[in-house]
Amino acid sequence: MELFDTHTHLDSPSFNEDREQIISNAVEAGVTRMVNVGFNRETIPSTMELAETYDFIYAAVGWHPVDAITMQDGDLEWIASLCKHEKVVAIGEIGLDYHWDTSPKDVQQRVLRQQIGLARELGMPIVIHNRDAHEDIVKILREEKAHEVGGIMHSFSGSWEIAKLCLNMEFHLSFGGPITFKNARQPKEVLAQVPLDRLLIETDSPYLTPHPFRGKRNESAYVRLVAEAAAQIKGISVEELAAITTKNGLERFYIRRK
């Protein structure tokens, strides 16, 4: 069984003591591909290092909305230059985050628009972070013609109405640990309606740890628990769910199967 963790942060300091073991755990669990996400000045270089060290780890690079205020002249060009690297498969995670009050909304929106423009220029898919900003995300994606490149709605948390708008703009919807939570009604209801060919799974490790490890550090090996929960919701075997989501991930990120 092949699993694809489409969004992880293996370069997080929480893995400094056992990173190699964590990666080994993922491989043993059946994870054959991972996309590590670099989202600011500190994590982009460490993400690139991981992608260059492991042949099954790929990179997404972009500027996170929480860090939008730190983006300087030249950073967009830096991201553009990294996108030429054979292991960089997307621009992200980018988006809007209205939960944390670290970057003004207008700055977040400007940085998001700039990066969508870059993605369209380069023909790269985008990875969208959206927290408490559903209407503005959809509005900006539509205005900036994000459908021309499509991408991934990372850790999707919106309604089915929002989901349909994203699907219509050529986005895949990715789900993680929350679909294993007993009280997470909406993500489960949305996942049940998402077409199988537009479904992805992820961990967002070390965050959003699935049940029964909720409250502890997440890791990429736990994407298997996400796959099991998603398979149950979709009424198919976990083997079929794993095969479908791996195929979707390879196609969405333009990764050739070796």
Secondary structure, DSSP 8 states (H G I E B T S, - for coil): --EEEEEE-TTSGGGTTTHHHHHHHHHHTTEEEEEEEE-STTHHHHHHHHHHH-TTEEEEE---GGGGGG--TTHHHHHHHHTTSTTEEEEEEEEEESSSTTS-HHHHHHHHHHHHHHHHHHT--EEEEEES-HHHHHHHHHHTTGGGT-EEETT--S-HHHHHHHHHTTEEEEE-GGGGSTT-HHHHHHHHHS-GGGEEE---TTSS--TTSTTS---GGGHHHHHHHHHHHHTS-HHHHHHHHHHHHHHHTT----
